[in-house]
């Protein structure tokens, strides 16, 4: 009886697979692929490790920068505009914070030396 149940589960899994991906199959006789778009999404839950620094650039646009600690990793978080102003008012070192955003790599040269930095550009911040 167990063998019959296993075969039925396998049959239903195969049916679900083809029902789900059949529209993406170009030619049944050739290898098929599932089109995927690149995703740059980061979700972090951690402790604010440094007091946020907020400064204003052209036309009064706020930019907040701080570090978020997850386990033993330190992440540099950058927030812009209204989110930066909210962070300035509500976020302080030691609080638990959830961040959603995107990874951003940047580089610059200073005194003939190249510097590299990976930052999380925050779209959403939530106190936990």
N, CA, C and O atoms as a GROMACS GRO file, in nm:
protein
  512
    1UNK      N    1   0.082  -0.120   0.000
    1UNK     CA    2   0.000   0.000   0.000
    1UNK      C    3   0.086   0.126   0.000
    1UNK      O    4   0.052   0.226  -0.064
    2UNK      N    5   0.198   0.121   0.072
    2UNK     CA    6   0.286   0.238   0.078
    2UNK      C    7   0.348   0.269  -0.057
    2UNK      O    8   0.370   0.386  -0.090
    3UNK      N    9   0.376   0.165  -0.136
    3UNK     CA   10   0.433   0.186  -0.268
    3UNK      C   11   0.333   0.256  -0.359
    3UNK      O   12   0.371   0.344  -0.436
    4UNK      N   13   0.208   0.218  -0.352
    4UNK     CA   14   0.104   0.282  -0.432
    4UNK      C   15   0.089   0.429  -0.393
    4UNK      O   16   0.075   0.514  -0.481
    5UNK      N   17   0.091   0.459  -0.263
    5UNK     CA   18   0.081   0.598  -0.216
    5UNK      C   19   0.199   0.680  -0.266
    5UNK      O   20   0.182   0.794  -0.310
    6UNK      N   21   0.318   0.624  -0.260
    6UNK     CA   22   0.437   0.695  -0.307
    6UNK      C   23   0.428   0.723  -0.456
    6UNK      O   24   0.463   0.832  -0.502
    7UNK      N   25   0.380   0.624  -0.534
    7UNK     CA   26   0.367   0.644  -0.678
    7UNK      C   27   0.264   0.752  -0.710
    7UNK      O   28   0.284   0.832  -0.801
    8UNK      N   29   0.154   0.755  -0.634
    8UNK     CA   30   0.053   0.859  -0.656
    8UNK      C   31   0.108   0.997  -0.624
    8UNK      O   32   0.083   1.092  -0.699
    9UNK      N   33   0.182   1.010  -0.515
    9UNK     CA   34   0.243   1.139  -0.481
    9UNK      C   35   0.339   1.184  -0.590
    9UNK      O   36   0.342   1.301  -0.627
   10UNK      N   37   0.418   1.088  -0.642
   10UNK     CA   38   0.512   1.121  -0.748
   10UNK      C   39   0.435   1.168  -0.872
   10UNK      O   40   0.472   1.267  -0.935
   11UNK      N   41   0.328   1.096  -0.908
   11UNK     CA   42   0.246   1.132  -1.023
   11UNK      C   43   0.189   1.274  -1.007
   11UNK      O   44   0.194   1.353  -1.101
   12UNK      N   45   0.136   1.306  -0.889
   12UNK     CA   46   0.078   1.439  -0.866
   12UNK      C   47   0.186   1.547  -0.868
   12UNK      O   48   0.161   1.658  -0.915
   13UNK      N   49   0.306   1.517  -0.818
   13UNK     CA   50   0.416   1.613  -0.824
   13UNK      C   51   0.454   1.643  -0.969
   13UNK      O   52   0.480   1.758  -1.004
   14UNK      N   53   0.458   1.539  -1.052
   14UNK     CA   54   0.489   1.558  -1.194
   14UNK      C   55   0.380   1.643  -1.261
   14UNK      O   56   0.411   1.732  -1.339
   15UNK      N   57   0.254   1.615  -1.230
   15UNK     CA   58   0.143   1.693  -1.287
   15UNK      C   59   0.153   1.839  -1.246
   15UNK      O   60   0.135   1.929  -1.328
   16UNK      N   61   0.181   1.864  -1.115
   16UNK     CA   62   0.194   2.003  -1.068
   16UNK      C   63   0.309   2.073  -1.140
   16UNK      O   64   0.298   2.190  -1.177
   17UNK      N   65   0.419   2.001  -1.159
   17UNK     CA   66   0.535   2.060  -1.226
   17UNK      C   67   0.498   2.105  -1.367
   17UNK      O   68   0.525   2.219  -1.405
   18UNK      N   69   0.436   2.016  -1.444
   18UNK     CA   70   0.404   2.051  -1.582
   18UNK      C   71   0.294   2.156  -1.591
   18UNK      O   72   0.296   2.239  -1.682
   19UNK      N   73   0.199   2.154  -1.501
   19UNK     CA   74   0.096   2.257  -1.501
   19UNK      C   75   0.154   2.393  -1.468
   19UNK      O   76   0.110   2.495  -1.521
   20UNK      N   77   0.253   2.395  -1.379
   20UNK     CA   78   0.315   2.522  -1.338
   20UNK      C   79   0.407   2.577  -1.446
   20UNK      O   80   0.405   2.697  -1.475
   21UNK      N   81   0.489   2.490  -1.505
   21UNK     CA   82   0.592   2.539  -1.595
   21UNK      C   83   0.564   2.518  -1.743
   21UNK      O   84   0.644   2.560  -1.826
   22UNK      N   85   0.452   2.455  -1.778
   22UNK     CA   86   0.421   2.429  -1.919
   22UNK      C   87   0.421   2.555  -2.004
   22UNK      O   88   0.468   2.551  -2.117
   23UNK      N   89   0.369   2.671  -1.953
   23UNK     CA   90   0.373   2.791  -2.038
   23UNK      C   91   0.514   2.837  -2.072
   23UNK      O   92   0.533   2.909  -2.170
   24UNK      N   93   0.613   2.796  -1.993
   24UNK     CA   94   0.751   2.839  -2.017
   24UNK      C   95   0.828   2.743  -2.107
   24UNK      O   96   0.942   2.772  -2.143
   25UNK      N   97   0.769   2.631  -2.143
   25UNK     CA   98   0.837   2.534  -2.227
   25UNK      C   99   0.823   2.576  -2.373
   25UNK      O  100   0.712   2.586  -2.425
   26UNK      N  101   0.937   2.600  -2.439
   26UNK     CA  102   0.934   2.647  -2.576
   26UNK      C  103   0.911   2.532  -2.673
   26UNK      O  104   0.831   2.544  -2.766
   27UNK      N  105   0.980   2.422  -2.652
   27UNK     CA  106   0.967   2.306  -2.739
   27UNK      C  107   0.981   2.183  -2.651
   27UNK      O  108   1.082   2.167  -2.582
   28UNK      N  109   0.882   2.096  -2.653
   28UNK     CA  110   0.886   1.980  -2.566
   28UNK      C  111   1.004   1.888  -2.596
   28UNK      O  112   1.043   1.809  -2.510
   29UNK      N  113   1.060   1.896  -2.716
   29UNK     CA  114   1.171   1.810  -2.753
   29UNK      C  115   1.306   1.870  -2.714
   29UNK      O  116   1.409   1.803  -2.727
   30UNK      N  117   1.309   1.993  -2.668
   30UNK     CA  118   1.436   2.056  -2.631
   30UNK      C  119   1.437   2.086  -2.482
   30UNK      O  120   1.335   2.076  -2.414
   31UNK      N  121   1.552   2.121  -2.436
   31UNK     CA  122   1.564   2.156  -2.294
   31UNK      C  123   1.490   2.288  -2.271
   31UNK      O  124   1.497   2.378  -2.354
   32UNK      N  125   1.420   2.299  -2.159
   32UNK     CA  126   1.346   2.420  -2.130
   32UNK      C  127   1.408   2.491  -2.010
   32UNK      O  128   1.480   2.431  -1.930
   33UNK      N  129   1.379   2.619  -2.001
   33UNK     CA  130   1.430   2.697  -1.888
   33UNK      C  131   1.318   2.786  -1.836
   33UNK      O  132   1.224   2.820  -1.907
   34UNK      N  133   1.330   2.821  -1.712
   34UNK     CA  134   1.234   2.909  -1.647
   34UNK      C  135   1.294   3.048  -1.646
   34UNK      O  136   1.398   3.069  -1.584
   35UNK      N  137   1.231   3.146  -1.713
   35UNK     CA  138   1.288   3.280  -1.714
   35UNK      C  139   1.284   3.340  -1.573
   35UNK      O  140   1.182   3.334  -1.505
   36UNK      N  141   1.396   3.397  -1.532
   36UNK     CA  142   1.403   3.460  -1.400
   36UNK      C  143   1.467   3.597  -1.414
   36UNK      O  144   1.564   3.616  -1.487
   37UNK      N  145   1.410   3.692  -1.344
   37UNK     CA  146   1.467   3.826  -1.341
   37UNK      C  147   1.564   3.837  -1.226
   37UNK      O  148   1.544   3.773  -1.122
   38UNK      N  149   1.668   3.916  -1.240
   38UNK     CA  150   1.759   3.937  -1.128
   38UNK      C  151   1.687   4.005  -1.012
   38UNK      O  152   1.602   4.092  -1.034
   39UNK      N  153   1.721   3.967  -0.892
   39UNK     CA  154   1.660   4.026  -0.773
   39UNK      C  155   1.770   4.077  -0.682
   39UNK      O  156   1.865   4.005  -0.651
   40UNK      N  157   1.758   4.200  -0.640
   40UNK     CA  158   1.850   4.259  -0.543
   40UNK      C  159   1.765   4.301  -0.425
   40UNK      O  160   1.716   4.414  -0.421
   41UNK      N  161   1.749   4.212  -0.329
   41UNK     CA  162   1.666   4.240  -0.212
   41UNK      C  163   1.737   4.188  -0.088
   41UNK      O  164   1.787   4.076  -0.085
   42UNK      N  165   1.739   4.273   0.014
   42UNK     CA  166   1.801   4.238   0.141
   42UNK      C  167   1.699   4.260   0.252
   42UNK      O  168   1.631   4.363   0.254
   43UNK      N  169   1.688   4.164   0.342
   43UNK     CA  170   1.607   4.181   0.463
   43UNK      C  171   1.698   4.149   0.581
   43UNK      O  172   1.750   4.038   0.591
   44UNK      N  173   1.715   4.245   0.669
   44UNK     CA  174   1.801   4.228   0.786
   44UNK      C  175   1.721   4.252   0.912
   44UNK      O  176   1.635   4.340   0.916
   45UNK      N  177   1.750   4.175   1.015
   45UNK     CA  178   1.695   4.196   1.148
   45UNK      C  179   1.814   4.196   1.242
   45UNK      O  180   1.883   4.095   1.256
   46UNK      N  181   1.837   4.309   1.307
   46UNK     CA  182   1.955   4.318   1.392
   46UNK      C  183   1.946   4.433   1.489
   46UNK      O  184   1.843   4.498   1.504
   47UNK      N  185   2.058   4.457   1.555
   47UNK     CA  186   2.070   4.563   1.654
   47UNK      C  187   2.144   4.681   1.594
   47UNK      O  188   2.247   4.664   1.528
   48UNK      N  189   2.093   4.800   1.617
   48UNK     CA  190   2.159   4.920   1.568
   48UNK      C  191   2.291   4.933   1.645
   48UNK      O  192   2.291   4.945   1.767
   49UNK      N  193   2.402   4.930   1.572
   49UNK     CA  194   2.534   4.927   1.635
   49UNK      C  195   2.597   5.063   1.654
   49UNK      O  196   2.687   5.078   1.737
   50UNK      N  197   2.553   5.162   1.579
   50UNK     CA  198   2.605   5.298   1.593
   50UNK      C  199   2.489   5.396   1.590
   50UNK      O  200   2.385   5.369   1.529
   51UNK      N  201   2.506   5.507   1.656
   51UNK     CA  202   2.404   5.612   1.651
   51UNK      C  203   2.395   5.663   1.507
   51UNK      O  204   2.497   5.697   1.448
   52UNK      N  205   2.273   5.670   1.449
   52UNK     CA  206   2.261   5.717   1.311
   52UNK      C  207   2.315   5.860   1.293
   52UNK      O  208   2.291   5.948   1.375
   53UNK      N  209   2.388   5.879   1.184
   53UNK     CA  210   2.437   6.011   1.146
   53UNK      C  211   2.350   6.060   1.032
   53UNK      O  212   2.338   5.993   0.929
   54UNK      N  213   2.289   6.176   1.049
   54UNK     CA  214   2.202   6.231   0.946
   54UNK      C  215   2.259   6.363   0.900
   54UNK      O  216   2.295   6.449   0.981
   55UNK      N  217   2.269   6.380   0.769
   55UNK     CA  218   2.309   6.508   0.714
   55UNK      C  219   2.219   6.539   0.594
   55UNK      O  220   2.149   6.451   0.543
   56UNK      N  221   2.222   6.662   0.552
   56UNK     CA  222   2.134   6.708   0.445
   56UNK      C  223   2.219   6.751   0.327
   56UNK      O  224   2.317   6.824   0.342
   57UNK      N  225   2.179   6.705   0.209
   57UNK     CA  226   2.250   6.742   0.087
   57UNK      C  227   2.164   6.841   0.009
   57UNK      O  228   2.069   6.898   0.064
   58UNK      N  229   2.196   6.861  -0.117
   58UNK     CA  230   2.126   6.958  -0.201
   58UNK      C  231   1.975   6.954  -0.184
   58UNK      O  232   1.915   6.847  -0.176
   59UNK      N  233   1.915   7.071  -0.180
   59UNK     CA  234   1.769   7.089  -0.169
   59UNK      C  235   1.711   7.028  -0.042
   59UNK      O  236   1.593   6.994  -0.039
   60UNK      N  237   1.792   7.013   0.061
   60UNK     CA  238   1.743   6.965   0.189
   60UNK      C  239   1.710   6.817   0.196
   60UNK      O  240   1.631   6.776   0.281
   61UNK      N  241   1.769   6.737   0.110
   61UNK     CA  242   1.744   6.592   0.112
   61UNK      C  243   1.823   6.530   0.225
   61UNK      O  244   1.945   6.546   0.235
   62UNK      N  245   1.751   6.456   0.313
   62UNK     CA  246   1.814   6.393   0.429
   62UNK      C  247   1.877   6.259   0.389
   62UNK      O  248   1.821   6.184   0.310
   63UNK      N  249   1.994   6.232   0.447
   63UNK     CA  250   2.064   6.105   0.429
   63UNK      C  251   2.107   6.056   0.566
   63UNK      O  252   2.179   6.125   0.638
   64UNK      N  253   2.063   5.935   0.604
   64UNK     CA  254   2.101   5.876   0.732
   64UNK      C  255   2.192   5.757   0.707
   64UNK      O  256   2.169   5.678   0.615
   65UNK      N  257   2.296   5.745   0.788
   65UNK     CA  258   2.390   5.633   0.779
   65UNK      C  259   2.413   5.578   0.918
   65UNK      O  260   2.434   5.653   1.013
   66UNK      N  261   2.408   5.445   0.930
   66UNK     CA  262   2.437   5.380   1.057
   66UNK      C  263   2.475   5.235   1.031
   66UNK      O  264   2.464   5.186   0.918
   67UNK      N  265   2.521   5.167   1.136
   67UNK     CA  266   2.559   5.026   1.123
   67UNK      C  267   2.458   4.940   1.198
   67UNK      O  268   2.412   4.974   1.307
   68UNK      N  269   2.426   4.827   1.135
   68UNK     CA  270   2.333   4.730   1.193
   68UNK      C  271   2.410   4.600   1.213
   68UNK      O  272   2.479   4.553   1.122
   69UNK      N  273   2.397   4.542   1.332
   69UNK     CA  274   2.469   4.419   1.365
   69UNK      C  275   2.374   4.301   1.358
   69UNK      O  276   2.269   4.301   1.422
   70UNK      N  277   2.412   4.198   1.278
   70UNK     CA  278   2.339   4.072   1.275
   70UNK      C  279   2.440   3.964   1.308
   70UNK      O  280   2.539   3.946   1.238
   71UNK      N  281   2.415   3.892   1.416
   71UNK     CA  282   2.513   3.794   1.467
   71UNK      C  283   2.647   3.866   1.484
   71UNK      O  284   2.659   3.955   1.567
   72UNK      N  285   2.749   3.827   1.405
   72UNK     CA  286   2.880   3.891   1.417
   72UNK      C  287   2.909   3.981   1.297
   72UNK      O  288   3.021   4.032   1.284
   73UNK      N  289   2.811   4.001   1.209
   73UNK     CA  290   2.831   4.082   1.090
   73UNK      C  291   2.780   4.224   1.111
   73UNK      O  292   2.674   4.245   1.169
   74UNK      N  293   2.858   4.320   1.062
   74UNK     CA  294   2.819   4.461   1.069
   74UNK      C  295   2.784   4.506   0.927
   74UNK      O  296   2.862   4.486   0.834
   75UNK      N  297   2.667   4.566   0.912
   75UNK     CA  298   2.619   4.612   0.782
   75UNK      C  299   2.605   4.764   0.786
   75UNK      O  300   2.553   4.820   0.883
   76UNK      N  301   2.651   4.830   0.682
   76UNK     CA  302   2.634   4.974   0.670
   76UNK      C  303   2.500   4.998   0.601
   76UNK      O  304   2.475   4.949   0.491
   77UNK      N  305   2.414   5.074   0.668
   77UNK     CA  306   2.280   5.102   0.616
   77UNK      C  307   2.271   5.250   0.583
   77UNK      O  308   2.313   5.336   0.661
   78UNK      N  309   2.216   5.280   0.466
   78UNK     CA  310   2.196   5.417   0.421
   78UNK      C  311   2.048   5.435   0.388
   78UNK      O  312   1.989   5.353   0.318
   79UNK      N  313   1.989   5.541   0.440
   79UNK     CA  314   1.848   5.572   0.411
   79UNK      C  315   1.840   5.714   0.359
   79UNK      O  316   1.920   5.799   0.396
   80UNK      N  317   1.743   5.740   0.274
   80UNK     CA  318   1.727   5.869   0.209
   80UNK      C  319   1.590   5.930   0.241
   80UNK      O  320   1.496   5.859   0.276
   81UNK      N  321   1.584   6.059   0.229
   81UNK     CA  322   1.461   6.139   0.234
   81UNK      C  323   1.378   6.116   0.361
   81UNK      O  324   1.431   6.125   0.472
   82UNK      N  325   1.248   6.086   0.345
   82UNK     CA  326   1.159   6.074   0.460
   82UNK      C  327   1.201   5.962   0.555
   82UNK      O  328   1.190   5.975   0.677
   83UNK      N  329   1.250   5.852   0.499
   83UNK     CA  330   1.296   5.742   0.584
   83UNK      C  331   1.416   5.786   0.669
   83UNK      O  332   1.426   5.749   0.786
   84UNK      N  333   1.505   5.864   0.612
   84UNK     CA  334   1.619   5.916   0.687
   84UNK      C  335   1.572   6.008   0.801
   84UNK      O  336   1.627   6.004   0.911
   85UNK      N  337   1.473   6.089   0.774
   85UNK     CA  338   1.419   6.178   0.878
   85UNK      C  339   1.351   6.097   0.988
   85UNK      O  340   1.363   6.132   1.106
   86UNK      N  341   1.280   5.989   0.951
   86UNK     CA  342   1.218   5.902   1.051
   86UNK      C  343   1.324   5.836   1.137
   86UNK      O  344   1.310   5.825   1.259
   87UNK      N  345   1.431   5.790   1.074
   87UNK     CA  346   1.541   5.727   1.146
   87UNK      C  347   1.604   5.826   1.243
   87UNK      O  348   1.637   5.790   1.356
   88UNK      N  349   1.622   5.949   1.199
   88UNK     CA  350   1.681   6.053   1.286
   88UNK      C  351   1.599   6.069   1.414
   88UNK      O  352   1.655   6.089   1.521
   89UNK      N  353   1.467   6.060   1.403
   89UNK     CA  354   1.378   6.083   1.518
   89UNK      C  355   1.359   5.958   1.605
   89UNK      O  356   1.338   5.971   1.726
   90UNK      N  357   1.365   5.839   1.546
   90UNK     CA  358   1.321   5.719   1.616
   90UNK      C  359   1.425   5.611   1.642
   90UNK      O  360   1.406   5.526   1.729
   91UNK      N  361   1.534   5.613   1.568
   91UNK     CA  362   1.630   5.502   1.577
   91UNK      C  363   1.754   5.546   1.655
   91UNK      O  364   1.811   5.652   1.629
   92UNK      N  365   1.794   5.461   1.750
   92UNK     CA  366   1.912   5.489   1.833
   92UNK      C  367   1.991   5.362   1.855
   92UNK      O  368   1.937   5.252   1.841
   93UNK      N  369   2.116   5.376   1.888
   93UNK     CA  370   2.204   5.264   1.915
   93UNK      C  371   2.140   5.171   2.019
   93UNK      O  372   2.088   5.216   2.120
   94UNK      N  373   2.146   5.039   1.990
   94UNK     CA  374   2.095   4.940   2.084
   94UNK      C  375   1.955   4.890   2.054
   94UNK      O  376   1.914   4.786   2.107
   95UNK      N  377   1.880   4.961   1.970
   95UNK     CA  378   1.743   4.917   1.935
   95UNK      C  379   1.748   4.804   1.833
   95UNK      O  380   1.844   4.793   1.756
   96UNK      N  381   1.645   4.720   1.833
   96UNK     CA  382   1.632   4.614   1.733
   96UNK      C  383   1.553   4.669   1.616
   96UNK      O  384   1.448   4.731   1.634
   97UNK      N  385   1.605   4.646   1.496
   97UNK     CA  386   1.549   4.707   1.376
   97UNK      C  387   1.543   4.605   1.264
   97UNK      O  388   1.634   4.524   1.246
   98UNK      N  389   1.434   4.610   1.188
   98UNK     CA  390   1.420   4.529   1.066
   98UNK      C  391   1.435   4.623   0.947
   98UNK      O  392   1.370   4.727   0.941
   99UNK      N  393   1.521   4.586   0.854
   99UNK     CA  394   1.549   4.667   0.737
   99UNK      C  395   1.520   4.587   0.611
   99UNK      O  396   1.555   4.469   0.602
  100UNK      N  397   1.454   4.650   0.515
  100UNK     CA  398   1.441   4.594   0.380
  100UNK      C  399   1.506   4.693   0.286
  100UNK      O  400   1.488   4.814   0.298
  101UNK      N  401   1.582   4.641   0.192
  101UNK     CA  402   1.647   4.730   0.097
  101UNK      C  403   1.721   4.654  -0.011
  101UNK      O  404   1.690   4.539  -0.042
  102UNK      N  405   1.821   4.722  -0.069
  102UNK     CA  406   1.900   4.667  -0.178
  102UNK      C  407   2.048   4.683  -0.148
  102UNK      O  408   2.089   4.778  -0.083
  103UNK      N  409   2.128   4.587  -0.195
  103UNK     CA  410   2.272   4.599  -0.183
  103UNK      C  411   2.324   4.697  -0.287
  103UNK      O  412   2.277   4.699  -0.401
  104UNK      N  413   2.421   4.776  -0.245
  104UNK     CA  414   2.483   4.873  -0.337
  104UNK      C  415   2.632   4.874  -0.310
  104UNK      O  416   2.675   4.895  -0.196
  105UNK      N  417   2.712   4.850  -0.413
  105UNK     CA  418   2.857   4.856  -0.401
  105UNK      C  419   2.905   4.986  -0.460
  105UNK      O  420   2.861   5.028  -0.568
  106UNK      N  421   2.996   5.051  -0.391
  106UNK     CA  422   3.052   5.174  -0.447
  106UNK      C  423   3.202   5.175  -0.422
  106UNK      O  424   3.253   5.106  -0.334
  107UNK      N  425   3.270   5.254  -0.502
  107UNK     CA  426   3.415   5.266  -0.488
  107UNK      C  427   3.456   5.410  -0.512
  107UNK      O  428   3.387   5.485  -0.581
  108UNK      N  429   3.569   5.448  -0.454
  108UNK     CA  430   3.622   5.581  -0.473
  108UNK      C  431   3.772   5.576  -0.451
  108UNK      O  432   3.824   5.483  -0.389
  109UNK      N  433   3.839   5.676  -0.504
  109UNK     CA  434   3.984   5.685  -0.488
  109UNK      C  435   4.016   5.800  -0.395
  109UNK      O  436   3.962   5.910  -0.408
  110UNK      N  437   4.105   5.774  -0.300
  110UNK     CA  438   4.149   5.878  -0.208
  110UNK      C  439   4.299   5.862  -0.186
  110UNK      O  440   4.346   5.755  -0.146
  111UNK      N  441   4.372   5.966  -0.213
  111UNK     CA  442   4.518   5.965  -0.198
  111UNK      C  443   4.582   5.851  -0.277
  111UNK      O  444   4.677   5.789  -0.231
  112UNK      N  445   4.529   5.824  -0.395
  112UNK     CA  446   4.585   5.720  -0.481
  112UNK      C  447   4.548   5.578  -0.442
  112UNK      O  448   4.598   5.483  -0.503
  113UNK      N  449   4.462   5.562  -0.344
  113UNK     CA  450   4.421   5.429  -0.298
  113UNK      C  451   4.272   5.410  -0.327
  113UNK      O  452   4.190   5.496  -0.295
  114UNK      N  453   4.239   5.296  -0.388
  114UNK     CA  454   4.099   5.266  -0.415
  114UNK      C  455   4.034   5.211  -0.288
  114UNK      O  456   4.092   5.128  -0.217
  115UNK      N  457   3.913   5.258  -0.260
  115UNK     CA  458   3.835   5.212  -0.146
  115UNK      C  459   3.705   5.153  -0.199
  115UNK      O  460   3.649   5.202  -0.296
  116UNK      N  461   3.659   5.046  -0.133
  116UNK     CA  462   3.537   4.978  -0.174
  116UNK      C  463   3.446   4.963  -0.053
  116UNK      O  464   3.492   4.943   0.059
  117UNK      N  465   3.316   4.973  -0.078
  117UNK     CA  466   3.221   4.964   0.032
  117UNK      C  467   3.089   4.906  -0.019
  117UNK      O  468   3.038   4.948  -0.123
  118UNK      N  469   3.036   4.812   0.055
  118UNK     CA  470   2.904   4.756   0.027
  118UNK      C  471   2.807   4.811   0.130
  118UNK      O  472   2.832   4.804   0.250
  119UNK      N  473   2.698   4.867   0.081
  119UNK     CA  474   2.598   4.927   0.170
  119UNK      C  475   2.461   4.866   0.141
  119UNK      O  476   2.435   4.815   0.032
  120UNK      N  477   2.375   4.874   0.241
  120UNK     CA  478   2.234   4.838   0.222
  120UNK      C  479   2.158   4.970   0.210
  120UNK      O  480   2.155   5.049   0.304
  121UNK      N  481   2.097   4.993   0.096
  121UNK     CA  482   2.015   5.112   0.076
  121UNK      C  483   1.875   5.076   0.123
  121UNK      O  484   1.805   4.998   0.058
  122UNK      N  485   1.834   5.133   0.234
  122UNK     CA  486   1.708   5.095   0.299
  122UNK      C  487   1.588   5.156   0.228
  122UNK      O  488   1.588   5.273   0.192
  123UNK      N  489   1.486   5.073   0.208
  123UNK     CA  490   1.358   5.118   0.156
  123UNK      C  491   1.255   5.121   0.268
  123UNK      O  492   1.164   5.204   0.267
  124UNK      N  493   1.270   5.028   0.365
  124UNK     CA  494   1.176   5.013   0.476
  124UNK      C  495   1.255   4.990   0.603
  124UNK      O  496   1.353   4.916   0.604
  125UNK      N  497   1.212   5.053   0.711
  125UNK     CA  498   1.271   5.030   0.843
  125UNK      C  499   1.157   5.013   0.944
  125UNK      O  500   1.058   5.086   0.940
  126UNK      N  501   1.174   4.917   1.033
  126UNK     CA  502   1.068   4.889   1.131
  126UNK      C  503   1.133   4.856   1.265
  126UNK      O  504   1.218   4.767   1.274
  127UNK      N  505   1.092   4.927   1.368
  127UNK     CA  506   1.139   4.896   1.503
  127UNK      C  507   1.073   4.768   1.551
  127UNK      O  508   0.953   4.748   1.531
  128UNK      N  509   1.150   4.682   1.613
  128UNK     CA  510   1.099   4.554   1.664
  128UNK      C  511   1.100   4.558   1.817
  128UNK      O  512   1.060   4.461   1.882
   0.00000   0.00000   0.00000
